[in-house]
Each structure stands twice: as C-alpha cells, then as structure tokens.
Amino acid sequence: MHWLYLGVAILFETIGTTALKASDGMTRALPALVVVLAYALSFWLLAIVLRVIPVGVAYAIWSGLGICFIALIGWFVFGQRLDAPALLGIGLIIAGIVVINIFSAKV
C-alpha cells in the first residue's frame, strides 16, 4: 500500500508544481489554491510513506519522478523545450531511480 501512496504523492506533487507555473507567481487565485492543496496532500502522503520506506529512498523516488513528469509537462503543456544536457540529466535521474528500486535492500 505504501507504494500506492508514494505514487499518489508524486501525482499530487506534479499537479501542485504544474499549478505553480499556472498561478503566475501565485497571483491567480484558483491555481494558487490548487498549489497549496496539492502540495499539502503530497506531503501528507509522503509522510505516511516514510513510516515504511527510508527517507532517502522515498524522497529520491518522489522528487526524481516529479522532476521527470514536470519536465514532460513543461515540454508538452507549456512548450518549454529541453536541450541535450537537460535530457541527459533527466535520463540519469531515471537511471538512479531504477538502480535504487532494483538493487537497494531498503526498497
């Protein structure tokens, strides 16, 4: 169940960060409200996950996948193109998450 909670926490973190961009510096009320609610839910779920998964592992997965999803949303929704070094870095983040999940005894 903790993996499901972590996945939903990542989803809410991604929603919150997308709304943060849409809030135009927290000047638009509805996106700003979404930011606060989504981050609150994300952190609450992450806190539940931390009862079972070590903080370093959970946070690496939470933040790493969040970065990857936000990069994709930035590309497709906001038209923010990534250059080769950015794509390489994101690839390395994904590789790190895979290594943690396959080889870590803590997962």
C-alpha positions in Angstrom: 0.0 0.0 0.0 2.9 2.4 0.7 4.0 2.2 -3.0 0.5 3.3 -4.0 0.7 6.2 -1.5 4.1 7.2 -2.9 2.7 7.1 -6.5 -0.3 9.3 -5.5 2.1 11.7 -3.6 4.1 12.0 -6.8 0.9 12.7 -8.7 -0.1 15.5 -6.3 3.4 17.0 -6.3 3.3 17.1 -10.1 -0.2 18.7 -10.0 1.0 21.2 -7.5 4.1 22.2 -9.5 2.1 22.5 -12.7 -0.4 24.7 -10.9 2.5 26.7 -9.5 3.5 27.6 -13.1 -0.1 28.3 -14.0 -0.5 30.5 -10.9 1.7 33.2 -12.5 3.7 33.9 -9.3 0.8 33.0 -7.0 -1.2 35.9 -8.4 -4.1 33.8 -9.8 -6.3 32.5 -7.1 -7.6 29.2 -8.4 -4.2 27.8 -9.5 -2.7 29.1 -6.2 -5.3 27.2 -4.2 -4.5 24.1 -6.2 -0.8 24.5 -5.4 -1.5 24.7 -1.7 -3.9 21.7 -1.6 -1.9 19.5 -3.9 1.3 20.1 -2.0 -0.4 19.5 1.3 -1.8 16.2 0.1 1.5 15.2 -1.4 3.5 15.9 1.8 0.8 14.2 3.9 1.0 11.0 1.7 4.8 11.2 1.7 4.8 11.4 5.5 2.7 8.2 5.6 5.2 6.5 3.2 8.1 7.5 5.4 6.8 5.2 8.1 7.8 2.2 5.9 10.4 3.4 3.3 13.6 5.1 4.4 13.5 8.9 3.8 16.4 9.0 1.4 14.9 6.3 -0.8 11.4 7.7 -0.7 12.5 11.3 -1.3 14.7 10.2 -4.2 11.9 8.5 -5.9 9.3 11.2 -5.1 11.5 14.1 -6.2 13.1 12.3 -9.1 9.9 11.1 -10.8 8.3 14.5 -10.0 11.2 16.2 -11.9 10.7 13.9 -14.9 7.0 14.4 -15.0 7.3 18.1 -14.7 9.8 18.2 -17.5 7.4 16.4 -19.7 4.5 18.6 -18.7 6.7 21.7 -19.3 7.5 20.4 -22.8 4.0 19.4 -23.9 1.8 21.8 -22.0 4.0 24.9 -21.7 6.1 24.5 -24.8 9.4 24.5 -22.8 11.9 22.7 -24.9 14.8 20.8 -23.3 18.4 20.7 -24.7 20.6 17.7 -24.8 22.3 18.2 -21.4 18.8 18.6 -19.7 17.6 15.4 -21.4 20.8 13.6 -20.3 20.4 14.8 -16.7 16.7 13.6 -16.7 17.9 10.3 -18.1 20.4 10.0 -15.3 17.7 10.7 -12.7 15.5 7.9 -14.2 18.6 5.6 -14.1 19.2 6.4 -10.5 15.6 5.6 -9.6 15.8 2.3 -11.4 19.1 1.4 -9.6 17.5 2.2 -6.3 14.5 0.1 -7.0 16.4 -2.9 -8.4 19.5 -3.0 -6.2 18.7 -1.3 -2.9 18.0 -3.7 0.0 16.0 -0.9 1.6 13.3 -0.9 -1.0 
